[in-house]
Amino acid sequence: GNEGPGPIDTLEEILERNEEWAAAQDPAFLRGLVPAQRPSYMWLGCSDSRIPPNKVLGVGPGEVFVHRDIANVVHWSDVSSMAVLEYAVASFGGEACRGVWALWVRGGEGSNGGSSAWAD
C-alpha cells in the first residue's frame, strides 16, 4: 500500500509537508545525522519512486549510500554513476578494499575521471 498522505498537487504542498516532517522530528535524531556518513553498504537501484531504499532494506538514514538511476543501469560511460562509485570507494571503501580502489587509481596518477568529468 501507499504509506503517504496522498498525491501532491503543488510545489507549495511539497514544501508544507517537508516543514511538517521537520517539525515532527526529534532534534536529537536530526543532530545524529550531522556527523559524516559512514555507511557499510551502497545501494545501486532504480529511480522508481515506489521503491524507497531505506524502507526496502529496513535501515535508517545514513546506513546505506544510495545511487538511483533509470532501470538500474550502471555503465562506464555514465559520468554520474562513475562519480558516485568513485566517491563511495574513496570515502567509504578505500581503506578496506584496495582491489576496488585500484580500479579507480591508475598507476598512482589519480582518478579515472568519473567525478571530475561529472563536475566539469
N, C-alpha and C positions, 0 to 999 in steps of 0.2 A: 503494500500500500504506500500511498503518498503520505509522508510524515509532515509536510509543510502546511502552513495555514491556507494555502490555496494559490491560484495563479496571481502573478504580478502584472499589473496593467501599466504602471508608470515608473519612471526613474525615482520620483518622489517617494513612491511606496517602497521601493528597494531601500532608499536611504532611511526612511522611517523604521523599517524592520531592522536595519542594522543598528540604529540608535536604541531600539527596544532590546535587542540582543545584548548590546554592550552594557546597558543599564541593569540587565538581569544577571550579569556575571559577577562572581565573587572576585573582588580586587586581588586577592591572593592568587587566584587562578591566572589572572592576566599578568601579574608580576612574575609568576613562574614561567611564563613564555618569553620573558625578556632575555635571559641568557642565550648565548649562541646555541643553535640547534646541533645536536649530536645524534642523529638517528642511526640505528643499526641497519636499516633496510631502505631500499629505494624501490618505488612503485613506478613502473613504466606502464601506463594504462591509457585506455581510450578516453577521449574527451566527452563521452556520453554523460550528459548531465544527470542521468538517473543513477549513476554509479559513484557515490562519494567514497573515495579510497579508505578514509579512516573508519567509516562505518562498516564497509565490507570486510576490512581486516580486523575490526574490533580493537582499534588502538586510538589513543588520544592525540591531541595536537602536538607536533614536534617529534612523534615517534616514528614517522616514516617520511622520507623525502620523496616528493611527488613530481612526476612529469607526465603530462597528459597530451595526447595528440590524436589526430584522426586515424581511426582504425588500428590504433596501437602499432603503428609502423615506425620503426627507428631505422633510418638509413644513413650511411656515412655522409651523404651529401646534404643532409638536413642540418643546417648550422645550429638551429635551436636545440635539437636533440643532442648534438655533439657538445654544445656548450653546457648543457645540463649534466651530461655524463662526465665531462671533464671537471666541472665544479664538484660534483659528488665524489669523484675519485680523489681529487685534490683536497677537498675539505673533510671528507669522512672516511675514505678508504686508502689514502695514500700511504700511510704508515703501516697499515695492516696487510695490504695486499700489493706487494711490489710487482707481481706479474701483471696485474691490471694496470698499475701505474706505468709500467714500461710501454703499454700500448699508446700512452699519451705523450711520452717523452722520447724523442728520437736522438739517441746518442748524446744526451745532456744538452741538446740545443733548444729545448723548450717545447711548447705546446704543438699539437697537430693543427692548431688553428681554429678549433671548434668555437671557443669562447671569443677569440679575437675577431674571427670572421663575423660572428653574431653582433659584436659590439661595433664593428665598422659599419 
